[in-house]
C-alpha cells in the first residue's frame, strides 16, 4: 500500500509540474501573440498618421501653388497695361519657383509612403504644376498661345489635385 501512495504522489507531482509547464508555455505564447498584435496595430497607426500628414502637406502646398496660379488670372483681369501685367507675372513666377520645391518634396514623401495609387496621383499633381509653370514662362517670353496653354494646365492641375484627394481618401479608408 505504501508503494501505491508513493506512486500516486509521484504521479500527482509530475502531473502538477507538467500542467504548470504547459500553462507557462501557453501564457508565454499568448503574451508573444498579444505583443505582436499590439506592435502591428502601432505600426499600422504610425503608417496611417505618416500618410495622412504627407497627404495634408501636399494639399497645403498645392493650395499655395493654386493660389499663385489664380493670381496669374487676376493679373490678366486687373491689369490692362501689358508691361504691368508682365511685371506681375514675372513676380508670380518667382513665387511659384519658391512654392514648387516644397510641393516636390511632398510628392517624394508620398511616393515613398504610398500606396501606389496615391503616389501616382501626387506625381500627376506635380507634373501638371510643372506644365503650368512652363506655360507661364512662355507667357513671359511673349509666346502668343502661352496664356491659353497656361489656363488649360491650370485647369488640369486643379483636376489632378481633386483626383489626388480622392486617391488619398481611398488610401486612408483602406488603411
C-alpha positions in Angstrom: 0.0 0.0 0.0 2.9 2.4 0.8 4.2 1.8 -2.8 0.8 2.9 -4.2 0.8 6.1 -2.1 4.3 6.9 -3.3 3.3 6.2 -6.9 0.2 8.3 -6.6 2.3 11.1 -5.0 4.9 10.9 -7.8 2.2 10.8 -10.5 0.3 13.7 -8.9 3.5 15.8 -8.6 4.6 15.0 -12.1 1.1 16.0 -13.4 1.3 19.2 -11.5 4.7 20.0 -12.9 3.6 19.1 -16.4 0.4 21.2 -16.1 2.5 24.1 -14.7 4.9 23.9 -17.7 2.1 23.7 -20.2 0.4 26.7 -18.6 3.6 28.7 -18.6 4.2 27.8 -22.3 0.7 28.8 -23.2 1.0 32.0 -21.3 4.3 32.8 -23.0 2.8 32.1 -26.4 -0.3 34.2 -25.7 1.9 37.1 -24.5 4.0 36.9 -27.6 0.9 36.9 -29.9 -0.5 39.8 -27.9 2.8 41.7 -28.2 3.0 41.1 -31.9 -0.6 42.1 -32.4 0.0 45.3 -30.4 3.1 46.1 -32.4 1.3 45.5 -35.7 -1.5 47.9 -34.6 1.0 50.5 -33.6 2.8 50.2 -36.9 -0.4 50.4 -38.9 -1.4 53.5 -36.9 2.1 55.1 -37.4 1.9 54.4 -41.2 -1.6 55.8 -41.3 -0.6 59.0 -39.5 2.5 59.5 -41.6 0.5 59.1 -44.8 -2.2 61.4 -43.5 0.4 64.1 -42.6 2.0 63.7 -46.0 -1.3 64.0 -47.9 -2.3 67.1 -45.9 1.1 68.7 -46.5 0.8 68.1 -50.3 -2.7 69.5 -50.3 -1.5 72.6 -48.4 1.4 73.1 -50.9 -0.9 72.5 -53.8 -3.2 75.2 -52.4 -0.4 77.7 -52.2 0.6 76.8 -55.8 -3.0 77.0 -57.0 -3.4 80.4 -55.3 -0.5 81.7 -57.2 -2.0 80.3 -60.4 -5.2 82.2 -59.7 -3.2 85.4 -59.2 -2.0 85.0 -62.8 -5.6 85.1 -64.0 -6.1 88.1 -61.8 -3.2 89.9 -63.5 -4.9 89.4 -66.8 -8.3 90.6 -65.4 -7.0 93.5 -63.5 -4.1 94.9 -65.5 -4.6 96.4 -68.9 -1.1 97.6 -69.4 1.0 94.7 -70.9 4.2 95.9 -69.1 2.5 96.0 -65.7 0.9 92.6 -66.4 4.3 91.1 -67.5 6.0 92.5 -64.3 3.3 91.0 -62.1 3.5 87.6 -63.9 7.3 87.6 -63.6 6.9 88.2 -59.8 4.4 85.4 -59.6 6.9 83.1 -61.4 9.4 83.8 -58.7 6.9 83.0 -56.0 5.9 79.8 -57.9 9.5 78.7 -58.0 9.7 79.1 -54.3 6.4 77.2 -53.9 7.4 74.4 -56.2 10.3 73.0 -54.2 8.1 72.2 -51.1 5.5 70.7 -53.5 8.1 68.4 -55.0 9.3 67.3 -51.5 5.7 66.5 -50.5 5.3 64.4 -53.7 8.5 62.5 -52.9 7.3 61.7 -49.4 4.1 60.4 -50.8 5.9 58.3 -53.4 7.9 56.8 -50.5 5.0 56.2 -48.2 2.5 55.1 -50.8 0.3 53.4 -51.6 0.8 53.4 -55.3 -2.5 55.0 -56.5 -2.0 58.0 -54.2 1.7 58.2 -55.2 0.7 58.2 -58.9 -1.9 60.9 -58.4 0.6 63.0 -56.4 3.1 62.7 -59.3 0.3 63.9 -61.6 -0.3 67.0 -59.4 3.5 67.8 -59.6 3.6 67.2 -63.4 0.6 69.5 -64.1 2.0 72.2 -61.9 5.3 72.0 -63.8 3.5 72.2 -67.1 1.6 75.3 -65.9 4.9 76.8 -64.8 6.4 76.1 -68.2 3.4 77.7 -69.9 3.8 80.7 -67.6 7.4 81.0 -68.6 6.3 81.0 -72.2 3.9 83.8 -71.4 6.8 85.9 -70.2 8.7 85.1 -73.4 5.9 86.5 -75.5 4.6 83.2 -76.9 1.1 84.2 -78.3 -0.7 80.9 -77.3 1.0 80.5 -73.9 -1.8 82.2 -71.9 -4.3 79.7 -73.2 -2.0 76.8 -72.5 -1.4 78.1 -69.0 -5.2 78.2 -68.4 -5.5 74.6 -69.7 -2.7 73.5 -67.5 -4.2 75.3 -64.5 -7.5 73.5 -65.0 -5.6 70.2 -65.4 -3.7 71.0 -62.1 -7.0 71.5 -60.3 -8.4 68.3 -61.7 -5.4 66.3 -60.8 -5.5 67.7 -57.3 -9.1 66.6 -57.0 -8.1 63.1 -58.2 -5.2 63.0 -55.7 -7.6 64.0 -52.9 -9.9 61.1 -53.9 -7.0 58.6 -54.0 -5.8 59.9 -50.6 -9.3 59.5 -49.2 -9.4 55.9 -50.5 -6.0 55.1 -49.1 -7.0 56.4 -45.7 -10.2 54.4 -45.6 -8.3 51.3 -46.7 -5.6 51.7 -44.0 
